[in-house]
Amino acid sequence: MPKSRVTDSFVKHYLPRESSYIIFEYQRHEQTCMVAIYASTNDEGLCYRFIDKGFEPEDFIEQHEDGAKYPVSCRQLKSHLVTRQVQHSNQVTACSDYRTIIQNLPHNKGQDMRQLIARYSFCQGSSGQRLKDIEKIITGMFMRSTDFADLREMLVNCIDENRESIALELQMETLDNWYKEYRAYLQVEQERPK
């Protein structure tokens, strides 16, 4: 959301309570994962926790002895997941680390980071492809301002990193379908009330 429309910080606006979460579920290889994003307890930033399964409401709701159901506080999320025997990462507190994990970016943070990348990266582990600069394109799509320079920069980075192993295996039909889907998206966006 553009800053001009919001007076609160992102955290206070979208994650006002300890039980407020933003959850992204994604598919990698043959595994469904999710990442729960929540406010840090000092209200200054975001925390990220990767979870080895798809979204289920029960992972974020606890039932008390009186039978009432309550949202799980971010302070209790780890113990709640342990009780439910759900595999998960430790809390990640830096956006740069979250980006490194999900995009499989180069780092010098040791074995723990390599294991998180292998387990949760949107790409194929620490030796797979990288998604460097993808956030510029995604942000541009949402803000309707992606330009060719961003696309070109991402492609050049991908080609430069993978000079030895570039193999384009796209078929014309796939490209044609992408183009049709994009045009349909633009048409729907034009008809959306503003």
CNS distance restraints for C-alpha pairs under 8 A (distance, minus, plus):
assign (resid   1 and name CA) (resid   5 and name CA) 7.16 0.50 0.50
assign (resid   1 and name CA) (resid   6 and name CA) 7.52 0.50 0.50
assign (resid   2 and name CA) (resid   6 and name CA) 7.23 0.50 0.50
assign (resid   3 and name CA) (resid   7 and name CA) 7.39 0.50 0.50
assign (resid   6 and name CA) (resid  13 and name CA) 7.86 0.50 0.50
assign (resid   8 and name CA) (resid  12 and name CA) 5.91 0.50 0.50
assign (resid   8 and name CA) (resid  13 and name CA) 5.61 0.50 0.50
assign (resid   9 and name CA) (resid  13 and name CA) 6.00 0.50 0.50
assign (resid  10 and name CA) (resid  14 and name CA) 5.93 0.50 0.50
assign (resid  10 and name CA) (resid  15 and name CA) 7.65 0.50 0.50
assign (resid  11 and name CA) (resid  15 and name CA) 5.08 0.50 0.50
assign (resid  11 and name CA) (resid  16 and name CA) 6.80 0.50 0.50
assign (resid  11 and name CA) (resid  39 and name CA) 6.06 0.50 0.50
assign (resid  11 and name CA) (resid  43 and name CA) 7.33 0.50 0.50
assign (resid  11 and name CA) (resid  44 and name CA) 7.79 0.50 0.50
assign (resid  11 and name CA) (resid  45 and name CA) 6.80 0.50 0.50
assign (resid  11 and name CA) (resid  46 and name CA) 7.08 0.50 0.50
assign (resid  12 and name CA) (resid  16 and name CA) 4.80 0.50 0.50
assign (resid  12 and name CA) (resid  43 and name CA) 7.70 0.50 0.50
assign (resid  14 and name CA) (resid  20 and name CA) 7.75 0.50 0.50
assign (resid  15 and name CA) (resid  20 and name CA) 4.95 0.50 0.50
assign (resid  15 and name CA) (resid  21 and name CA) 6.38 0.50 0.50
assign (resid  15 and name CA) (resid  22 and name CA) 7.81 0.50 0.50
assign (resid  15 and name CA) (resid  38 and name CA) 6.48 0.50 0.50
assign (resid  15 and name CA) (resid  39 and name CA) 6.11 0.50 0.50
assign (resid  16 and name CA) (resid  20 and name CA) 6.46 0.50 0.50
assign (resid  16 and name CA) (resid  39 and name CA) 7.95 0.50 0.50
assign (resid  18 and name CA) (resid  38 and name CA) 7.61 0.50 0.50
assign (resid  18 and name CA) (resid  39 and name CA) 7.01 0.50 0.50
assign (resid  18 and name CA) (resid  41 and name CA) 7.66 0.50 0.50
assign (resid  18 and name CA) (resid  73 and name CA) 5.05 0.50 0.50
assign (resid  18 and name CA) (resid  74 and name CA) 5.44 0.50 0.50
assign (resid  18 and name CA) (resid  75 and name CA) 7.41 0.50 0.50
assign (resid  19 and name CA) (resid  71 and name CA) 5.75 0.50 0.50
assign (resid  19 and name CA) (resid  72 and name CA) 5.69 0.50 0.50
assign (resid  19 and name CA) (resid  73 and name CA) 4.47 0.50 0.50
assign (resid  19 and name CA) (resid  74 and name CA) 5.87 0.50 0.50
assign (resid  20 and name CA) (resid  38 and name CA) 6.41 0.50 0.50
assign (resid  20 and name CA) (resid  39 and name CA) 7.81 0.50 0.50
assign (resid  20 and name CA) (resid  73 and name CA) 7.97 0.50 0.50
assign (resid  20 and name CA) (resid  74 and name CA) 7.92 0.50 0.50
assign (resid  21 and name CA) (resid  36 and name CA) 6.25 0.50 0.50
assign (resid  21 and name CA) (resid  37 and name CA) 5.57 0.50 0.50
assign (resid  21 and name CA) (resid  38 and name CA) 4.95 0.50 0.50
assign (resid  21 and name CA) (resid  39 and name CA) 7.95 0.50 0.50
assign (resid  22 and name CA) (resid  36 and name CA) 5.87 0.50 0.50
assign (resid  22 and name CA) (resid  37 and name CA) 5.05 0.50 0.50
assign (resid  22 and name CA) (resid  38 and name CA) 6.55 0.50 0.50
assign (resid  23 and name CA) (resid  34 and name CA) 6.68 0.50 0.50
assign (resid  23 and name CA) (resid  35 and name CA) 5.72 0.50 0.50
assign (resid  23 and name CA) (resid  36 and name CA) 4.59 0.50 0.50
assign (resid  23 and name CA) (resid  37 and name CA) 6.18 0.50 0.50
assign (resid  23 and name CA) (resid  55 and name CA) 7.93 0.50 0.50
assign (resid  24 and name CA) (resid  34 and name CA) 5.34 0.50 0.50
assign (resid  24 and name CA) (resid  35 and name CA) 5.40 0.50 0.50
assign (resid  24 and name CA) (resid  36 and name CA) 6.71 0.50 0.50
assign (resid  25 and name CA) (resid  32 and name CA) 7.10 0.50 0.50
assign (resid  25 and name CA) (resid  33 and name CA) 5.73 0.50 0.50
assign (resid  25 and name CA) (resid  34 and name CA) 4.07 0.50 0.50
assign (resid  25 and name CA) (resid  35 and name CA) 6.60 0.50 0.50
assign (resid  25 and name CA) (resid  54 and name CA) 6.05 0.50 0.50
assign (resid  25 and name CA) (resid  55 and name CA) 6.44 0.50 0.50
assign (resid  26 and name CA) (resid  32 and name CA) 5.81 0.50 0.50
assign (resid  26 and name CA) (resid  33 and name CA) 5.46 0.50 0.50
assign (resid  26 and name CA) (resid  34 and name CA) 5.90 0.50 0.50
assign (resid  26 and name CA) (resid  54 and name CA) 7.70 0.50 0.50
assign (resid  26 and name CA) (resid 122 and name CA) 7.87 0.50 0.50
assign (resid  27 and name CA) (resid  31 and name CA) 5.82 0.50 0.50
assign (resid  27 and name CA) (resid  32 and name CA) 4.51 0.50 0.50
assign (resid  27 and name CA) (resid  33 and name CA) 6.24 0.50 0.50
assign (resid  27 and name CA) (resid 122 and name CA) 7.69 0.50 0.50
assign (resid  28 and name CA) (resid  32 and name CA) 6.24 0.50 0.50
assign (resid  28 and name CA) (resid  33 and name CA) 7.41 0.50 0.50
assign (resid  28 and name CA) (resid 120 and name CA) 7.88 0.50 0.50
assign (resid  28 and name CA) (resid 121 and name CA) 7.64 0.50 0.50
assign (resid  28 and name CA) (resid 122 and name CA) 5.78 0.50 0.50
assign (resid  28 and name CA) (resid 123 and name CA) 7.10 0.50 0.50
assign (resid  28 and name CA) (resid 124 and name CA) 7.77 0.50 0.50
assign (resid  29 and name CA) (resid 124 and name CA) 7.50 0.50 0.50
assign (resid  31 and name CA) (resid  52 and name CA) 7.94 0.50 0.50
assign (resid  31 and name CA) (resid  53 and name CA) 7.50 0.50 0.50
assign (resid  32 and name CA) (resid  52 and name CA) 7.00 0.50 0.50
assign (resid  32 and name CA) (resid  53 and name CA) 5.33 0.50 0.50
assign (resid  32 and name CA) (resid  54 and name CA) 5.25 0.50 0.50
assign (resid  33 and name CA) (resid  50 and name CA) 7.32 0.50 0.50
assign (resid  33 and name CA) (resid  51 and name CA) 5.79 0.50 0.50
assign (resid  33 and name CA) (resid  52 and name CA) 4.90 0.50 0.50
assign (resid  33 and name CA) (resid  53 and name CA) 4.56 0.50 0.50
assign (resid  33 and name CA) (resid  54 and name CA) 5.22 0.50 0.50
assign (resid  33 and name CA) (resid  55 and name CA) 7.96 0.50 0.50
assign (resid  33 and name CA) (resid 120 and name CA) 7.31 0.50 0.50
assign (resid  34 and name CA) (resid  50 and name CA) 5.94 0.50 0.50
assign (resid  34 and name CA) (resid  51 and name CA) 5.25 0.50 0.50
assign (resid  34 and name CA) (resid  52 and name CA) 6.78 0.50 0.50
assign (resid  34 and name CA) (resid  53 and name CA) 6.35 0.50 0.50
assign (resid  34 and name CA) (resid  54 and name CA) 5.84 0.50 0.50
assign (resid  34 and name CA) (resid  55 and name CA) 6.63 0.50 0.50
assign (resid  35 and name CA) (resid  48 and name CA) 6.52 0.50 0.50
assign (resid  35 and name CA) (resid  49 and name CA) 5.49 0.50 0.50
assign (resid  35 and name CA) (resid  50 and name CA) 4.35 0.50 0.50
assign (resid  35 and name CA) (resid  51 and name CA) 5.89 0.50 0.50
assign (resid  36 and name CA) (resid  48 and name CA) 5.74 0.50 0.50
assign (resid  36 and name CA) (resid  49 and name CA) 5.25 0.50 0.50
assign (resid  36 and name CA) (resid  50 and name CA) 6.48 0.50 0.50
assign (resid  36 and name CA) (resid  51 and name CA) 7.60 0.50 0.50
assign (resid  37 and name CA) (resid  46 and name CA) 6.64 0.50 0.50
assign (resid  37 and name CA) (resid  47 and name CA) 5.66 0.50 0.50
assign (resid  37 and name CA) (resid  48 and name CA) 4.66 0.50 0.50
assign (resid  37 and name CA) (resid  49 and name CA) 6.62 0.50 0.50
assign (resid  38 and name CA) (resid  46 and name CA) 5.69 0.50 0.50
assign (resid  38 and name CA) (resid  47 and name CA) 5.39 0.50 0.50
assign (resid  38 and name CA) (resid  48 and name CA) 6.67 0.50 0.50
assign (resid  38 and name CA) (resid  74 and name CA) 6.88 0.50 0.50
assign (resid  39 and name CA) (resid  43 and name CA) 5.99 0.50 0.50
assign (resid  39 and name CA) (resid  44 and name CA) 7.57 0.50 0.50
assign (resid  39 and name CA) (resid  45 and name CA) 6.00 0.50 0.50
assign (resid  39 and name CA) (resid  46 and name CA) 4.71 0.50 0.50
assign (resid  39 and name CA) (resid  47 and name CA) 5.97 0.50 0.50
assign (resid  39 and name CA) (resid  74 and name CA) 7.91 0.50 0.50
assign (resid  40 and name CA) (resid  44 and name CA) 6.46 0.50 0.50
assign (resid  40 and name CA) (resid  45 and name CA) 5.52 0.50 0.50
assign (resid  40 and name CA) (resid  46 and name CA) 5.32 0.50 0.50
assign (resid  40 and name CA) (resid  47 and name CA) 5.57 0.50 0.50
assign (resid  40 and name CA) (resid  93 and name CA) 7.87 0.50 0.50
assign (resid  41 and name CA) (resid  75 and name CA) 7.63 0.50 0.50
assign (resid  45 and name CA) (resid  93 and name CA) 7.90 0.50 0.50
assign (resid  46 and name CA) (resid  93 and name CA) 6.47 0.50 0.50
assign (resid  46 and name CA) (resid  94 and name CA) 7.58 0.50 0.50
assign (resid  46 and name CA) (resid  95 and name CA) 7.51 0.50 0.50
assign (resid  47 and name CA) (resid  91 and name CA) 6.43 0.50 0.50
assign (resid  47 and name CA) (resid  92 and name CA) 5.70 0.50 0.50
assign (resid  47 and name CA) (resid  93 and name CA) 4.65 0.50 0.50
assign (resid  47 and name CA) (resid  94 and name CA) 7.21 0.50 0.50
assign (resid  48 and name CA) (resid  91 and name CA) 5.74 0.50 0.50
assign (resid  48 and name CA) (resid  92 and name CA) 4.94 0.50 0.50
assign (resid  48 and name CA) (resid  93 and name CA) 6.34 0.50 0.50
assign (resid  48 and name CA) (resid  98 and name CA) 6.99 0.50 0.50
assign (resid  49 and name CA) (resid  88 and name CA) 6.99 0.50 0.50
assign (resid  49 and name CA) (resid  89 and name CA) 5.84 0.50 0.50
assign (resid  49 and name CA) (resid  90 and name CA) 6.40 0.50 0.50
assign (resid  49 and name CA) (resid  91 and name CA) 5.00 0.50 0.50
assign (resid  49 and name CA) (resid  92 and name CA) 6.16 0.50 0.50
assign (resid  50 and name CA) (resid  88 and name CA) 5.60 0.50 0.50
assign (resid  50 and name CA) (resid  89 and name CA) 5.23 0.50 0.50
assign (resid  50 and name CA) (resid  90 and name CA) 7.78 0.50 0.50
assign (resid  50 and name CA) (resid  91 and name CA) 7.93 0.50 0.50
assign (resid  50 and name CA) (resid 120 and name CA) 7.07 0.50 0.50
assign (resid  51 and name CA) (resid  86 and name CA) 7.38 0.50 0.50
assign (resid  51 and name CA) (resid  87 and name CA) 6.15 0.50 0.50
assign (resid  51 and name CA) (resid  88 and name CA) 4.27 0.50 0.50
assign (resid  51 and name CA) (resid  89 and name CA) 6.47 0.50 0.50
assign (resid  52 and name CA) (resid  86 and name CA) 7.04 0.50 0.50
assign (resid  52 and name CA) (resid  87 and name CA) 5.41 0.50 0.50
assign (resid  52 and name CA) (resid  88 and name CA) 5.75 0.50 0.50
assign (resid  53 and name CA) (resid  86 and name CA) 7.71 0.50 0.50
assign (resid  53 and name CA) (resid  87 and name CA) 7.89 0.50 0.50
assign (resid  55 and name CA) (resid  59 and name CA) 7.51 0.50 0.50
assign (resid  56 and name CA) (resid  60 and name CA) 7.78 0.50 0.50
assign (resid  57 and name CA) (resid  61 and name CA) 6.29 0.50 0.50
assign (resid  58 and name CA) (resid  62 and name CA) 6.89 0.50 0.50
assign (resid  59 and name CA) (resid  80 and name CA) 7.48 0.50 0.50
assign (resid  59 and name CA) (resid  81 and name CA) 6.66 0.50 0.50
assign (resid  59 and name CA) (resid  84 and name CA) 7.62 0.50 0.50
assign (resid  60 and name CA) (resid  71 and name CA) 5.86 0.50 0.50
assign (resid  60 and name CA) (resid  72 and name CA) 5.23 0.50 0.50
assign (resid  60 and name CA) (resid  77 and name CA) 7.37 0.50 0.50
assign (resid  61 and name CA) (resid  69 and name CA) 6.41 0.50 0.50
assign (resid  61 and name CA) (resid  70 and name CA) 5.53 0.50 0.50
assign (resid  61 and name CA) (resid  71 and name CA) 4.40 0.50 0.50
assign (resid  61 and name CA) (resid  72 and name CA) 5.27 0.50 0.50
assign (resid  62 and name CA) (resid  69 and name CA) 5.57 0.50 0.50
assign (resid  62 and name CA) (resid  70 and name CA) 5.47 0.50 0.50
assign (resid  62 and name CA) (resid  71 and name CA) 6.22 0.50 0.50
assign (resid  62 and name CA) (resid  72 and name CA) 6.08 0.50 0.50
assign (resid  62 and name CA) (resid  80 and name CA) 7.86 0.50 0.50
assign (resid  63 and name CA) (resid  67 and name CA) 5.85 0.50 0.50
assign (resid  63 and name CA) (resid  68 and name CA) 5.66 0.50 0.50
assign (resid  63 and name CA) (resid  69 and name CA) 4.36 0.50 0.50
assign (resid  63 and name CA) (resid  70 and name CA) 6.39 0.50 0.50
assign (resid  64 and name CA) (resid  68 and name CA) 5.54 0.50 0.50
assign (resid  64 and name CA) (resid  69 and name CA) 6.24 0.50 0.50
assign (resid  64 and name CA) (resid  70 and name CA) 7.56 0.50 0.50
assign (resid  72 and name CA) (resid  76 and name CA) 6.29 0.50 0.50
assign (resid  72 and name CA) (resid  77 and name CA) 6.17 0.50 0.50
assign (resid  72 and name CA) (resid  80 and name CA) 7.60 0.50 0.50
assign (resid  73 and name CA) (resid  77 and name CA) 6.22 0.50 0.50
assign (resid  74 and name CA) (resid  78 and name CA) 7.91 0.50 0.50
assign (resid  76 and name CA) (resid  80 and name CA) 6.04 0.50 0.50
assign (resid  77 and name CA) (resid  81 and name CA) 6.12 0.50 0.50
assign (resid  78 and name CA) (resid  82 and name CA) 6.21 0.50 0.50
assign (resid  79 and name CA) (resid  83 and name CA) 6.09 0.50 0.50
assign (resid  80 and name CA) (resid  84 and name CA) 6.28 0.50 0.50
assign (resid  81 and name CA) (resid  85 and name CA) 6.03 0.50 0.50
assign (resid  81 and name CA) (resid  86 and name CA) 5.14 0.50 0.50
assign (resid  81 and name CA) (resid  87 and name CA) 7.35 0.50 0.50
assign (resid  81 and name CA) (resid  88 and name CA) 7.57 0.50 0.50
assign (resid  82 and name CA) (resid  86 and name CA) 5.93 0.50 0.50
assign (resid  82 and name CA) (resid  87 and name CA) 7.43 0.50 0.50
assign (resid  89 and name CA) (resid 116 and name CA) 7.54 0.50 0.50
assign (resid  92 and name CA) (resid  97 and name CA) 6.96 0.50 0.50
assign (resid  92 and name CA) (resid  98 and name CA) 6.68 0.50 0.50
assign (resid  93 and name CA) (resid  97 and name CA) 7.64 0.50 0.50
assign (resid  93 and name CA) (resid  98 and name CA) 7.96 0.50 0.50
assign (resid  94 and name CA) (resid  98 and name CA) 6.45 0.50 0.50
assign (resid  95 and name CA) (resid  99 and name CA) 6.11 0.50 0.50
assign (resid  96 and name CA) (resid 100 and name CA) 6.08 0.50 0.50
assign (resid  97 and name CA) (resid 101 and name CA) 6.15 0.50 0.50
assign (resid  98 and name CA) (resid 102 and name CA) 6.16 0.50 0.50
assign (resid  99 and name CA) (resid 103 and name CA) 5.72 0.50 0.50
assign (resid  99 and name CA) (resid 104 and name CA) 7.80 0.50 0.50
assign (resid  99 and name CA) (resid 105 and name CA) 7.52 0.50 0.50
assign (resid 100 and name CA) (resid 104 and name CA) 5.41 0.50 0.50
assign (resid 100 and name CA) (resid 105 and name CA) 4.65 0.50 0.50
assign (resid 100 and name CA) (resid 106 and name CA) 7.13 0.50 0.50
assign (resid 100 and name CA) (resid 107 and name CA) 7.36 0.50 0.50
assign (resid 100 and name CA) (resid 117 and name CA) 7.66 0.50 0.50
assign (resid 101 and name CA) (resid 105 and name CA) 6.90 0.50 0.50
assign (resid 101 and name CA) (resid 113 and name CA) 7.29 0.50 0.50
assign (resid 101 and name CA) (resid 116 and name CA) 6.36 0.50 0.50
assign (resid 101 and name CA) (resid 117 and name CA) 4.69 0.50 0.50
assign (resid 101 and name CA) (resid 120 and name CA) 6.74 0.50 0.50
assign (resid 101 and name CA) (resid 121 and name CA) 5.39 0.50 0.50
assign (resid 102 and name CA) (resid 117 and name CA) 6.89 0.50 0.50
assign (resid 102 and name CA) (resid 120 and name CA) 6.46 0.50 0.50
assign (resid 102 and name CA) (resid 121 and name CA) 4.28 0.50 0.50
assign (resid 102 and name CA) (resid 122 and name CA) 5.30 0.50 0.50
assign (resid 102 and name CA) (resid 123 and name CA) 7.58 0.50 0.50
assign (resid 103 and name CA) (resid 121 and name CA) 6.04 0.50 0.50
assign (resid 103 and name CA) (resid 122 and name CA) 6.11 0.50 0.50
assign (resid 103 and name CA) (resid 123 and name CA) 6.73 0.50 0.50
assign (resid 103 and name CA) (resid 130 and name CA) 5.75 0.50 0.50
assign (resid 103 and name CA) (resid 131 and name CA) 4.83 0.50 0.50
assign (resid 103 and name CA) (resid 132 and name CA) 6.44 0.50 0.50
assign (resid 104 and name CA) (resid 117 and name CA) 5.99 0.50 0.50
assign (resid 104 and name CA) (resid 121 and name CA) 5.70 0.50 0.50
assign (resid 104 and name CA) (resid 122 and name CA) 7.35 0.50 0.50
assign (resid 104 and name CA) (resid 123 and name CA) 6.44 0.50 0.50
assign (resid 104 and name CA) (resid 125 and name CA) 6.93 0.50 0.50
assign (resid 104 and name CA) (resid 126 and name CA) 6.09 0.50 0.50
assign (resid 104 and name CA) (resid 128 and name CA) 7.69 0.50 0.50
assign (resid 104 and name CA) (resid 129 and name CA) 7.30 0.50 0.50
assign (resid 104 and name CA) (resid 130 and name CA) 5.17 0.50 0.50
assign (resid 104 and name CA) (resid 131 and name CA) 6.75 0.50 0.50
assign (resid 105 and name CA) (resid 130 and name CA) 6.04 0.50 0.50
assign (resid 105 and name CA) (resid 131 and name CA) 7.33 0.50 0.50
assign (resid 105 and name CA) (resid 132 and name CA) 6.62 0.50 0.50
assign (resid 109 and name CA) (resid 113 and name CA) 5.93 0.50 0.50
assign (resid 109 and name CA) (resid 114 and name CA) 7.94 0.50 0.50
assign (resid 110 and name CA) (resid 114 and name CA) 6.51 0.50 0.50
assign (resid 111 and name CA) (resid 115 and name CA) 6.15 0.50 0.50
assign (resid 112 and name CA) (resid 116 and name CA) 6.33 0.50 0.50
assign (resid 113 and name CA) (resid 117 and name CA) 6.16 0.50 0.50
assign (resid 114 and name CA) (resid 118 and name CA) 6.12 0.50 0.50
assign (resid 114 and name CA) (resid 126 and name CA) 6.17 0.50 0.50
assign (resid 115 and name CA) (resid 119 and name CA) 6.08 0.50 0.50
assign (resid 116 and name CA) (resid 120 and name CA) 5.78 0.50 0.50
assign (resid 116 and name CA) (resid 121 and name CA) 7.40 0.50 0.50
assign (resid 117 and name CA) (resid 121 and name CA) 4.78 0.50 0.50
assign (resid 117 and name CA) (resid 125 and name CA) 5.59 0.50 0.50
assign (resid 117 and name CA) (resid 126 and name CA) 5.73 0.50 0.50
assign (resid 118 and name CA) (resid 124 and name CA) 7.07 0.50 0.50
assign (resid 118 and name CA) (resid 125 and name CA) 3.76 0.50 0.50
assign (resid 118 and name CA) (resid 126 and name CA) 5.36 0.50 0.50
assign (resid 119 and name CA) (resid 125 and name CA) 6.77 0.50 0.50
assign (resid 120 and name CA) (resid 125 and name CA) 7.65 0.50 0.50
assign (resid 121 and name CA) (resid 125 and name CA) 5.92 0.50 0.50
assign (resid 121 and name CA) (resid 126 and name CA) 7.90 0.50 0.50
assign (resid 123 and name CA) (resid 128 and name CA) 6.08 0.50 0.50
assign (resid 123 and name CA) (resid 129 and name CA) 5.84 0.50 0.50
assign (resid 123 and name CA) (resid 130 and name CA) 6.47 0.50 0.50
assign (resid 123 and name CA) (resid 131 and name CA) 7.56 0.50 0.50
assign (resid 124 and name CA) (resid 128 and name CA) 4.47 0.50 0.50
assign (resid 124 and name CA) (resid 129 and name CA) 6.49 0.50 0.50
assign (resid 130 and name CA) (resid 158 and name CA) 7.29 0.50 0.50
assign (resid 131 and name CA) (resid 158 and name CA) 7.85 0.50 0.50
assign (resid 132 and name CA) (resid 154 and name CA) 6.78 0.50 0.50
assign (resid 132 and name CA) (resid 157 and name CA) 7.39 0.50 0.50
assign (resid 132 and name CA) (resid 158 and name CA) 7.56 0.50 0.50
assign (resid 133 and name CA) (resid 137 and name CA) 7.33 0.50 0.50
assign (resid 133 and name CA) (resid 153 and name CA) 7.98 0.50 0.50
assign (resid 133 and name CA) (resid 154 and name CA) 5.77 0.50 0.50
assign (resid 134 and name CA) (resid 138 and name CA) 6.31 0.50 0.50
assign (resid 134 and name CA) (resid 154 and name CA) 7.01 0.50 0.50
assign (resid 135 and name CA) (resid 139 and name CA) 5.83 0.50 0.50
assign (resid 136 and name CA) (resid 140 and name CA) 5.96 0.50 0.50
assign (resid 136 and name CA) (resid 146 and name CA) 7.67 0.50 0.50
assign (resid 136 and name CA) (resid 150 and name CA) 6.78 0.50 0.50
assign (resid 137 and name CA) (resid 141 and name CA) 6.15 0.50 0.50
assign (resid 137 and name CA) (resid 146 and name CA) 5.86 0.50 0.50
assign (resid 137 and name CA) (resid 150 and name CA) 6.55 0.50 0.50
assign (resid 137 and name CA) (resid 151 and name CA) 6.87 0.50 0.50
assign (resid 138 and name CA) (resid 142 and name CA) 6.44 0.50 0.50
assign (resid 139 and name CA) (resid 143 and name CA) 6.06 0.50 0.50
assign (resid 139 and name CA) (resid 146 and name CA) 7.69 0.50 0.50
assign (resid 140 and name CA) (resid 144 and name CA) 5.43 0.50 0.50
assign (resid 140 and name CA) (resid 145 and name CA) 4.64 0.50 0.50
assign (resid 140 and name CA) (resid 146 and name CA) 4.08 0.50 0.50
assign (resid 140 and name CA) (resid 147 and name CA) 7.66 0.50 0.50
assign (resid 141 and name CA) (resid 145 and name CA) 6.33 0.50 0.50
assign (resid 141 and name CA) (resid 146 and name CA) 5.73 0.50 0.50
assign (resid 146 and name CA) (resid 150 and name CA) 6.78 0.50 0.50
assign (resid 146 and name CA) (resid 151 and name CA) 7.84 0.50 0.50
assign (resid 147 and name CA) (resid 151 and name CA) 6.80 0.50 0.50
assign (resid 148 and name CA) (resid 152 and name CA) 5.94 0.50 0.50
assign (resid 149 and name CA) (resid 153 and name CA) 6.03 0.50 0.50
assign (resid 150 and name CA) (resid 154 and name CA) 6.28 0.50 0.50
assign (resid 151 and name CA) (resid 155 and name CA) 6.22 0.50 0.50
assign (resid 152 and name CA) (resid 156 and name CA) 6.04 0.50 0.50
assign (resid 153 and name CA) (resid 157 and name CA) 6.15 0.50 0.50
assign (resid 154 and name CA) (resid 158 and name CA) 6.19 0.50 0.50
assign (resid 155 and name CA) (resid 159 and name CA) 6.09 0.50 0.50
assign (resid 156 and name CA) (resid 160 and name CA) 5.91 0.50 0.50
assign (resid 157 and name CA) (resid 161 and name CA) 6.09 0.50 0.50
assign (resid 158 and name CA) (resid 162 and name CA) 6.18 0.50 0.50
assign (resid 159 and name CA) (resid 163 and name CA) 5.62 0.50 0.50
assign (resid 159 and name CA) (resid 166 and name CA) 7.08 0.50 0.50
assign (resid 162 and name CA) (resid 166 and name CA) 5.97 0.50 0.50
assign (resid 170 and name CA) (resid 174 and name CA) 6.50 0.50 0.50
assign (resid 170 and name CA) (resid 175 and name CA) 7.20 0.50 0.50
assign (resid 171 and name CA) (resid 175 and name CA) 6.65 0.50 0.50
assign (resid 172 and name CA) (resid 176 and name CA) 6.05 0.50 0.50
assign (resid 173 and name CA) (resid 177 and name CA) 6.12 0.50 0.50
assign (resid 174 and name CA) (resid 178 and name CA) 6.24 0.50 0.50
assign (resid 175 and name CA) (resid 179 and name CA) 6.22 0.50 0.50
assign (resid 176 and name CA) (resid 180 and name CA) 6.24 0.50 0.50
assign (resid 177 and name CA) (resid 181 and name CA) 6.08 0.50 0.50
assign (resid 178 and name CA) (resid 182 and name CA) 6.10 0.50 0.50
assign (resid 179 and name CA) (resid 183 and name CA) 6.16 0.50 0.50
assign (resid 180 and name CA) (resid 184 and name CA) 6.12 0.50 0.50
assign (resid 181 and name CA) (resid 185 and name CA) 6.15 0.50 0.50
assign (resid 182 and name CA) (resid 186 and name CA) 6.27 0.50 0.50
assign (resid 183 and name CA) (resid 187 and name CA) 6.21 0.50 0.50
assign (resid 184 and name CA) (resid 188 and name CA) 6.26 0.50 0.50
assign (resid 185 and name CA) (resid 189 and name CA) 6.20 0.50 0.50
assign (resid 186 and name CA) (resid 190 and name CA) 6.24 0.50 0.50
assign (resid 187 and name CA) (resid 191 and name CA) 6.54 0.50 0.50
assign (resid 188 and name CA) (resid 192 and name CA) 6.31 0.50 0.50
